[in-house]
Structures are given as C-alpha cells and as structure tokens.
Amino acid sequence: MKAIKNGKIIMPQGILENQVLVFDEVIRSIQVEVPEDCEVIDARGMYVSPGLIDVHVHGSCGADTMDQSVEAIETISQGIAQNGVTAFLPTTMTMSQEDIYGALSVIRECMRRSLVGAKVLGAHMEGPFINELYKGAQSSQYIVKPNFLFIEPYTDVIKLVSYAPELDESYAFTKAVKERTEITLSIGHTNATYQQAKEAFACGCSHVTHLFNAMTPLNHREPGVVGAALSSDVFTELIADTIHIHKDLFPFVLANKGKEKIVLITDSMRAGCMKDGTYDLGGQAVFVKDGAARLASGNLAGSVLTLNQAVYNFYKYTDVTLWEAIHMASLNPATSIGIHHQKGSLDVSKDADIVIFDEELNCYLAFVEGREVVNKF
C-alpha cells in the first residue's frame, strides 16, 4: 500500500488539499492521516492528478503503431508516460488490410501485457473508411467503404473507429457496430453534410475526430460536420497545439461544447518527443519543423504535441480551471470510450492511474494501476 501526502488532489468536482491518497492497484481511500505500514510519497505541494488518456496517438519517440511490432508499442508507451499519459489507444492509419490487421494483432498482444509505460486499452482505427476529399495525410490507395466484415475479427481490440458516415449506405455499418459491439464511432476525414452528420449521430455515432481538421467546415448556409459537432451532445476531439486550431477558437469550442464533451488528444506521430527532421507517416514523408509536422504538400500530418502540453494550452487560453482542463484529457476520454467506471479520475475503487504534475504540468511521477512507471524526483 502507498500513500501520497502534501499534494493537491485533483477530483472531478475540484481540488482537495490536506488529504492523503491511499492506493495499491486501485484507489483505496482519500483520508486525513497517513495509514500505518504505508510507503509514503511526498508530493511536495504539487498536483496529484488522474493519469492522462490519449485516445488518438499514432506514435512517439521514433515509433509508430503501423510498425506492427510490440517493440514499437513499448516505445510509444514508455515515451508518452513521461508526459503523464497512463493509458492510450494506439492509432492505425489507412493502409492495406494486411497492414492494419498486423497492427491490430500487435495491439491485441500488448493489451495483455504489462508494458513499461502507459497501458494499451485497445485500438483507435482511423481509416480506411474515410473520404478521399478529406484524406489529410492518409493514403487514398487503400480507402474503402465502411464494412463491418472488415472490423469483425478485431472487435475485441478496436475501441474507436473514425469514419466518413456519408460513405455508409443507409448507415448499415453504423447500425451494425452499435448493435453488435461496444465500439465508439467517430466522424472524421469526412465530406458529410450537416444533415448526414446529424443522421449518423441519431444512429449511434457519438464522437468527432479532431474537430475542424479533415471535415466539412462551418458555413452559414451549410454548417457541415463542424456545425453538427458543435450543436450536438457528442464528444469532440481537439488538437490543442495552437497549430491545428487557432488558440482564440478554444473559448468558442468550450462555449459550444461544454467542459464535459471536449476530449483533448495529441494525434502525435513518430516524431513526437524527437528533434526536427524528416520522418514518415503511413508511408509518406513528413517534415517536422518548429512544432509542426507537414507533408511535402504543406498539409498537416498529425502532430508532435504531448498531451500534458495540450492540457496546459487549453488551460492557458480559456477560463477553465486546471482541474477542469485535466479532466478533458482523463475523465472525458475515458467516458467517451466507456471505461469511466474504471479509469479517468481518482475516485475510490478506480484503477490507481496517478500522476504528479507541477504548475506547468511537467510530470514528475506516474503510476499505472499502482505500478510506478515514471520517477523524476
């Protein structure tokens, strides 16, 4: 049993001070005194936070999900843990069915393992069910229409699917996923109209992939997917790096979505936590310079954002409290994929996914299900 003292404990309703967090594999209690026979950890006045959850991350530290190796997922897991991420969805891309299946098989294996860093919760399958008009940094060669048979062998692995609902005839795929699985559906890389997006939401789609990016924009005569996302009660991803979205739009999104429906993500590719240079994403060359990752065409190609920086950026450029911003990268993503009963906050009986952050959200200590994975003290 361990006990964290002298910390500002971040809870869903606010911050607790002068309390002790007691845990082993799960959160056991929050109390005034340190129990006997506990290993005591001094938070030194810093924040004791739920671990962050990244539901959209392709890679980091030179590794990518589509490398199709346990070693690559281990590298990502260890790298993102250094920034306070304790759980994640390795994210695939639009490549051949063979390559996607290879990546999903590796993710299945990693779900069973105790990795060196963040826990693998399952997969986010981004593509190949996308619209070529909004493919972004994804390859058009392997784009196919939404097809339940494609995902059926891996419904135990896939937790989130980004897709273009306008390609889903009579919303058959959407309905099959909702009726036969627990997978969360997300609109992304899409040319859907406002009406089509609304119809997809009505059929059970409950999530939107990286708002504003790779989708029909907000227009006064055709509100597009952006308009549908902002006017519907669905979870909405945001890449808060101030590159994908101007920082002055953060308050606008907040005012329309509310604090409980924004999901901060990184969309990081293998250049995350690496130096500027040339990398690859889905078989395409990506040039990283000054915090932006772009194809030769100039299109953005994922990001090199870290999730703790995304939280800090959103906190800095809006009027949310720090604890509210943190829950946009912990409790909200957990809720969006249906694991909020187990992860996402420091409520008693939930998994002991715990991070100690300073005022600028630098990570000093991290635990995954009670196991120490980062220690910078």
C-alpha positions in Angstrom: 0.0 0.0 0.0 1.2 3.5 -0.8 0.1 6.9 0.4 0.7 10.3 -1.3 0.8 13.3 1.1 1.4 17.0 0.7 -0.3 17.1 -2.7 -3.2 19.0 -4.3 -5.5 16.1 -5.3 -7.5 16.7 -8.5 -11.0 15.2 -8.3 -13.9 15.5 -10.7 -15.5 18.3 -8.6 -12.4 20.2 -7.7 -9.1 20.1 -5.7 -8.6 18.5 -2.3 -5.8 19.8 0.0 -4.5 18.5 3.3 -5.6 15.0 2.3 -3.8 11.7 1.7 -4.4 9.5 -1.3 -4.0 5.8 -0.4 -3.7 3.2 -3.1 -2.3 -0.2 -4.3 -3.5 -1.4 -7.7 -6.7 0.7 -7.2 -7.5 3.9 -5.2 -8.3 2.7 -1.7 -9.2 5.9 0.1 -8.7 9.6 0.5 -8.2 10.5 4.1 -6.7 12.9 6.6 -3.9 10.8 8.1 -1.3 8.5 6.6 -2.2 4.9 7.4 0.3 2.7 9.2 2.6 0.4 7.2 2.3 2.5 4.0 5.1 3.6 1.7 4.8 7.4 1.9 5.3 9.6 -1.2 5.7 13.3 -0.6 4.1 15.3 -3.5 6.0 18.4 -2.4 3.0 20.6 -2.9 2.4 19.6 -6.5 -0.8 18.3 -8.1 -1.9 14.7 -7.7 -3.8 14.0 -10.9 -5.6 11.2 -12.6 -3.4 9.8 -15.4 -4.0 11.2 -18.8 -5.6 9.1 -21.5 -4.8 9.7 -25.2 -7.4 8.1 -27.5 -5.7 9.3 -30.6 -2.0 8.8 -30.9 -0.1 7.2 -33.9 3.3 7.3 -32.5 6.1 8.9 -30.5 9.9 8.7 -29.8 10.6 7.3 -33.3 8.0 4.5 -33.2 4.6 4.2 -34.9 1.6 1.9 -34.4 1.9 0.8 -38.1 5.4 -0.5 -37.4 3.4 -3.6 -36.4 5.8 -4.6 -33.6 5.5 -5.0 -29.8 8.7 -3.1 -29.5 7.2 0.0 -31.3 4.2 0.0 -28.9 6.5 -0.4 -26.0 8.5 2.6 -27.2 5.3 4.7 -27.5 4.1 3.5 -24.2 7.3 4.5 -22.4 7.6 7.8 -24.2 4.2 9.2 -23.6 4.2 8.1 -20.0 7.0 10.6 -19.4 4.4 13.3 -20.1 1.7 11.9 -17.7 -0.2 9.6 -20.1 -1.1 6.3 -18.3 -3.4 4.8 -20.9 -3.8 5.1 -24.7 -5.3 3.8 -27.9 -2.5 3.1 -30.5 -4.0 4.6 -33.6 -3.8 2.9 -37.1 -4.0 4.6 -40.5 -5.4 4.0 -44.0 -3.1 1.3 -45.3 -3.6 -2.2 -46.7 -6.0 -4.6 -44.8 -3.0 -6.8 -44.2 -1.0 -4.0 -42.5 -4.0 -2.8 -40.4 -4.6 -6.4 -39.3 -0.9 -6.8 -38.4 -1.1 -3.6 -36.3 -4.3 -4.7 -34.6 -2.8 -8.1 -33.8 0.1 -6.5 -32.1 -2.2 -4.2 -30.2 -4.2 -7.2 -29.0 -0.9 -8.8 -27.7 0.1 -5.5 -26.0 -3.4 -5.3 -24.3 -2.4 -8.5 -22.4 1.0 -7.3 -21.3 2.2 -5.0 -18.5 4.2 -2.5 -20.6 7.0 -0.3 -19.3 4.8 2.8 -19.5 1.2 3.6 -20.4 -1.4 0.8 -20.6 -2.8 -0.2 -24.0 -6.6 0.0 -23.8 -7.2 -1.1 -27.4 -7.0 0.4 -30.8 -8.3 3.6 -32.5 -8.8 2.6 -36.1 -8.6 5.8 -38.2 -9.4 4.8 -41.7 -9.6 3.1 -44.1 -13.3 4.1 -44.1 -12.6 7.8 -45.0 -13.4 10.2 -47.8 -10.6 10.9 -50.3 -11.6 14.6 -50.4 -10.6 14.9 -46.7 -7.9 12.2 -46.5 -5.4 14.6 -44.9 -2.1 12.8 -44.5 -3.6 9.4 -45.3 -3.1 7.4 -48.5 -6.0 7.2 -50.9 -4.8 3.9 -52.3 -6.4 1.8 -49.6 -9.6 3.8 -48.9 -12.7 1.5 -48.7 -16.3 2.0 -47.8 -17.3 1.2 -44.2 -17.7 -2.5 -43.9 -18.5 -4.4 -40.7 -16.8 -7.6 -42.0 -13.5 -5.7 -42.1 -13.5 -5.0 -38.4 -15.3 -8.1 -37.2 -12.1 -10.2 -36.4 -10.9 -7.4 -34.1 -14.0 -6.2 -32.3 -12.3 -7.2 -29.1 -9.4 -4.8 -29.8 -10.9 -1.8 -31.5 -12.4 0.7 -29.1 -12.8 3.7 -31.5 -13.3 3.9 -35.3 -13.0 7.1 -37.2 -15.0 7.0 -40.4 -16.9 9.0 -43.1 -20.6 8.4 -42.5 -21.6 9.7 -45.9 -20.0 6.6 -47.4 -22.0 4.3 -45.1 -25.1 3.4 -47.2 -28.3 3.6 -45.2 -26.0 3.8 -42.1 -25.7 0.0 -42.2 -22.2 0.0 -40.8 -23.1 2.5 -38.1 -26.1 0.4 -37.0 -24.2 -2.9 -37.1 -21.4 -1.5 -34.9 -23.8 -0.1 -32.4 -25.9 -3.3 -32.3 -23.1 -5.8 -32.1 -20.2 -4.2 -30.4 -19.1 -1.7 -27.7 -17.0 0.3 -30.2 -17.3 4.1 -30.2 -17.9 5.6 -33.6 -16.3 8.9 -34.6 -16.9 11.1 -37.6 -13.6 12.0 -39.2 -11.8 12.6 -42.6 -15.3 13.2 -44.0 -17.2 15.2 -46.6 -20.5 14.7 -44.7 -23.1 17.4 -44.8 -24.6 18.8 -41.6 -27.7 16.7 -42.1 -25.6 13.5 -42.7 -23.6 14.1 -39.6 -26.8 14.6 -37.6 -28.3 11.4 -39.0 -25.1 9.4 -38.1 -25.4 10.8 -34.5 -29.0 9.7 -34.4 -27.9 6.2 -35.4 -25.4 6.0 -32.6 -22.2 7.7 -33.6 -21.1 9.7 -30.5 -17.7 11.1 -31.2 -16.0 13.5 -33.7 -12.3 13.2 -34.7 -10.0 16.2 -34.4 -12.6 19.0 -34.7 -12.1 21.4 -37.7 -9.4 19.2 -39.2 -10.3 16.9 -42.2 -14.0 17.7 -42.3 -16.6 19.9 -43.9 -16.2 23.4 -42.3 -18.7 25.6 -40.5 -20.5 27.8 -43.1 -23.6 30.0 -42.6 -25.6 28.1 -45.2 -24.1 24.6 -44.8 -23.0 24.2 -41.2 -21.1 21.0 -42.1 -19.7 18.5 -39.7 -18.2 21.3 -37.6 -21.6 22.8 -37.1 -23.1 19.4 -36.3 -20.4 18.7 -33.8 -20.8 22.0 -32.0 -24.6 21.7 -31.9 -24.9 18.1 -30.8 -24.3 16.3 -27.5 -21.3 14.2 -28.7 -17.7 14.0 -27.6 -15.4 16.1 -29.7 -11.6 15.7 -30.1 -9.4 18.7 -30.1 -5.7 19.0 -31.0 -4.8 21.9 -28.8 -1.4 22.6 -30.1 -2.3 26.2 -31.4 -1.3 25.0 -34.9 -4.2 22.7 -35.9 -6.6 25.2 -34.3 -6.0 28.9 -33.5 -5.8 29.4 -29.8 -8.6 32.1 -29.9 -11.0 29.4 -31.0 -10.5 27.4 -27.8 -13.0 29.5 -25.9 -15.5 29.3 -28.8 -15.4 25.5 -28.8 -15.6 25.5 -25.0 -18.7 27.7 -25.0 -20.5 25.4 -27.5 -19.4 22.0 -26.3 -19.1 22.5 -22.6 -16.4 21.1 -20.3 -17.6 17.5 -20.3 -17.6 16.8 -24.0 -14.2 18.1 -25.1 -11.6 15.3 -25.5 -8.0 16.6 -25.8 -5.8 14.4 -27.9 -2.3 14.6 -29.5 -2.7 12.9 -32.9 1.1 12.5 -32.4 3.1 10.7 -35.0 6.6 9.1 -34.6 8.3 12.4 -34.5 6.7 13.2 -31.1 9.4 13.9 -28.5 12.0 13.9 -31.3 14.1 16.6 -33.0 13.1 18.5 -36.1 13.7 16.5 -39.3 12.2 14.1 -41.8 10.0 11.2 -40.7 7.3 9.1 -42.2 3.6 8.6 -41.5 1.6 5.9 -43.3 4.4 5.5 -45.9 4.5 9.3 -46.7 7.4 11.6 -45.9 6.7 14.1 -43.1 8.8 17.2 -42.4 8.9 18.4 -38.9 9.9 22.0 -38.1 9.0 24.4 -35.3 6.5 22.1 -33.7 4.5 21.4 -36.9 4.5 18.1 -38.9 3.7 18.5 -42.6 3.7 16.6 -45.9 5.6 18.0 -48.9 2.2 19.5 -50.0 2.1 21.5 -46.8 -0.8 19.6 -45.3 -0.5 18.9 -41.6 0.4 15.3 -40.9 -0.5 14.6 -37.3 1.4 16.4 -34.6 4.3 16.4 -32.3 2.2 17.6 -29.4 2.3 16.0 -25.9 -0.9 15.5 -24.0 0.2 17.4 -20.9 1.1 20.4 -23.2 -2.3 20.1 -24.8 -4.0 20.4 -21.4 -1.8 23.3 -20.4 -2.5 25.1 -23.7 -6.3 24.7 -23.2 -6.0 25.9 -19.6 -3.9 28.9 -20.6 -6.1 30.2 -23.4 -9.5 29.6 -21.8 -11.1 30.4 -18.5 -11.3 26.7 -17.3 -9.6 25.7 -14.1 -6.6 23.5 -14.2 -8.6 20.5 -12.8 -11.3 21.0 -15.5 -8.7 21.0 -18.2 -7.0 17.9 -16.8 -10.4 16.0 -16.9 -10.6 16.9 -20.7 -7.7 14.5 -21.1 -8.6 11.9 -18.4 -12.3 11.5 -17.4 -13.7 12.8 -20.7 -11.8 10.4 -23.0 -12.5 7.6 -20.5 -16.2 8.3 -20.7 -16.1 8.6 -24.5 -14.9 5.0 -24.9 -17.0 3.7 -22.0 -14.3 2.9 -19.4 -15.1 5.8 -16.9 -16.2 3.2 -14.3 -12.6 2.0 -14.2 -10.3 4.9 -15.3 -10.3 8.7 -15.7 -10.4 10.0 -12.2 -9.1 9.4 -8.7 -12.4 8.2 -7.3 -12.1 5.3 -4.8 -12.1 1.8 -6.3 -10.9 3.1 -9.7 -7.5 1.9 -11.1 -4.6 3.7 -9.5 -3.5 5.6 -12.6 -1.9 8.6 -10.9 0.4 11.4 -12.0 2.2 14.1 -10.0 2.4 17.3 -12.0 4.0 20.7 -11.3 2.2 24.0 -12.0 3.2 23.8 -15.7 2.1 20.2 -15.9 5.5 18.7 -16.1 5.3 15.1 -15.0 7.4 14.0 -12.0 5.9 10.7 -11.0 3.4 8.4 -12.7 1.7 5.1 -11.7 -0.2 2.7 -13.9 -2.6 0.6 -11.9 -0.4 1.2 -8.9 2.9 0.4 -10.6 5.5 3.1 -10.8 6.4 3.9 -14.5 7.9 7.4 -14.2 10.0 8.8 -11.4 11.8 12.2 -11.9 12.1 13.1 -8.2 
